[in-house]
Amino acid sequence: MEPRVVDGNLLDQDVEVIVNAWNRNLIPWWLLLPQGVSRAIKRRGGKEPFREVGRRGMIPLGGAVETSAGRLPFKGIIHVAGISLLWRSSEWSVRESVRNAMDITRRRGYRSIAFPLIGAGSGGGKADQVLEWMRGELQSIEFDGTVVIVRYKPTGEFSRP
């Protein structure tokens, strides 16, 4: 499968489910200052997805769990643990996160999914390298639906002058 790569905001994609690059739940969600995608989800979707993911307990590195989408228009949010306890991503953690998110997507029967660049923000990964890892992993997965990788580009309400 060849994913479509777009510039924009993950929350503006016309898909059934989105992916949130999350921590491993070692630190409770309410103690964290969400950044990037998580901050945008919390602002627009509310706290409920984070309460739900917090109740799931520790997520293994590269693991994925699904929650509701809160007030967002999606059928769900798949939270992936793409960064280590040292807040760093790796090729292995990114690829595992993609694989596990796609497993949930197929099991739940979703036909479309949008990913951010997992581990390219607070995980310290270089965007081009992360994109290459994600594309490579997605090309090895059979899926008949739509997969979008979103490179963040400020637009609308969260833009800075």
C-alpha positions in Angstrom: 0.0 0.0 0.0 1.3 3.5 -0.8 0.3 6.1 1.7 -0.7 9.6 0.6 1.6 12.3 2.1 0.0 15.8 2.7 1.0 19.0 4.4 -1.6 20.3 6.9 -3.3 19.6 10.2 -4.0 16.0 11.2 -7.3 17.0 12.8 -8.6 18.4 9.5 -8.3 15.1 7.6 -11.3 13.4 6.2 -10.7 9.9 7.7 -12.4 7.6 10.1 -9.5 7.3 12.6 -6.4 9.3 13.5 -3.2 8.4 15.2 -1.8 10.3 18.2 1.9 9.9 19.0 1.7 9.4 22.8 4.0 8.5 25.7 4.0 5.1 27.3 1.7 6.1 30.2 4.5 6.0 32.7 3.7 9.6 33.6 -0.1 10.3 34.2 -1.6 12.3 31.4 -2.8 15.0 33.7 0.8 15.8 34.8 2.0 16.3 31.2 1.9 19.4 29.2 0.7 18.0 25.8 2.6 19.1 22.8 2.0 18.9 19.1 -0.8 16.6 18.0 -1.8 15.8 21.6 -2.2 19.5 22.5 -4.4 20.0 19.4 -6.5 16.9 20.3 -7.0 18.1 23.8 -8.0 21.6 22.7 -10.5 20.5 20.1 -11.5 17.1 21.3 -11.4 17.5 25.1 -9.8 15.4 27.9 -11.8 12.2 27.6 -9.5 10.4 25.1 -6.6 11.1 27.5 -8.5 9.9 30.5 -9.3 6.7 28.5 -5.7 6.1 27.4 -4.5 6.7 31.0 -6.8 4.0 32.3 -5.2 1.5 29.8 -2.0 1.4 31.9 1.5 1.2 30.6 1.8 0.9 26.8 4.8 -1.0 25.5 7.2 0.8 23.3 5.7 0.6 19.8 2.4 -0.4 21.2 -1.0 1.0 20.3 -4.4 1.5 22.0 -7.6 2.9 20.8 -9.9 5.4 22.5 -12.9 7.4 21.6 -12.4 10.6 19.7 -13.9 12.9 22.3 -15.5 15.9 20.6 -13.6 15.3 17.3 -15.5 14.0 14.2 -13.6 10.7 14.1 -14.7 7.2 15.0 -11.6 6.8 17.3 -8.1 7.8 18.1 -5.2 5.3 18.1 -2.5 6.3 20.5 0.9 4.9 19.8 3.9 4.7 22.1 6.5 5.9 19.6 9.0 7.4 22.0 11.1 5.7 24.7 11.2 6.5 28.4 14.1 8.9 27.4 11.7 10.7 25.0 13.4 9.5 21.9 12.0 7.7 18.9 13.9 5.1 16.9 13.3 3.3 13.6 12.1 0.3 15.6 9.6 2.3 17.7 8.2 4.1 14.7 7.8 1.0 12.6 6.2 -0.9 15.5 3.8 2.0 16.2 2.7 2.0 12.5 2.3 -1.8 12.4 0.3 -1.9 15.6 -1.9 1.1 14.6 -2.7 -0.6 11.3 -3.5 -3.9 13.1 -6.2 -2.0 15.2 -7.4 -0.3 12.0 -7.9 -3.6 10.2 -9.4 -5.4 13.2 -12.0 -2.6 13.7 -12.8 -2.4 10.0 -11.8 1.2 9.5 -11.4 2.2 5.9 -9.3 5.3 6.4 -6.6 6.5 8.8 -4.3 9.5 9.2 -0.9 9.5 10.9 1.3 12.3 12.1 5.1 11.9 11.7 5.5 9.6 14.7 8.5 10.6 16.9 9.5 13.6 14.8 8.3 16.2 17.3 9.1 15.6 21.0 10.7 12.3 20.0 13.6 14.1 18.3 13.4 12.2 15.0 14.2 14.0 11.8 11.0 14.5 9.8 12.4 13.1 6.5 13.8 10.0 8.1 10.6 9.3 10.1 8.6 9.7 6.9 10.9 7.2 5.1 10.5 4.7 8.0 6.7 5.1 8.0 6.4 4.8 4.2 8.6 1.7 4.3 6.5 0.0 7.0 3.2 0.9 5.3 4.3 -0.5 2.0 4.8 -3.9 3.7 1.2 -3.9 5.0 -1.9 -5.1 3.1 -4.7 -2.6 3.5 -7.5 -1.7 1.0 -8.4 1.6 2.6 -6.9 5.1 2.6 -3.8 5.9 4.6 -2.6 9.5 4.9 0.6 10.7 6.5 0.3 14.4 7.6 3.3 16.6 7.8 2.2 19.4 10.1 1.8 22.8 8.5 0.1 25.5 10.6 -3.3 26.5 9.3 -6.3 28.2 10.8 -6.9 28.5 14.5 -3.5 27.1 15.7 -1.4 29.1 13.3 1.2 31.5 14.7 1.9 34.8 12.9 
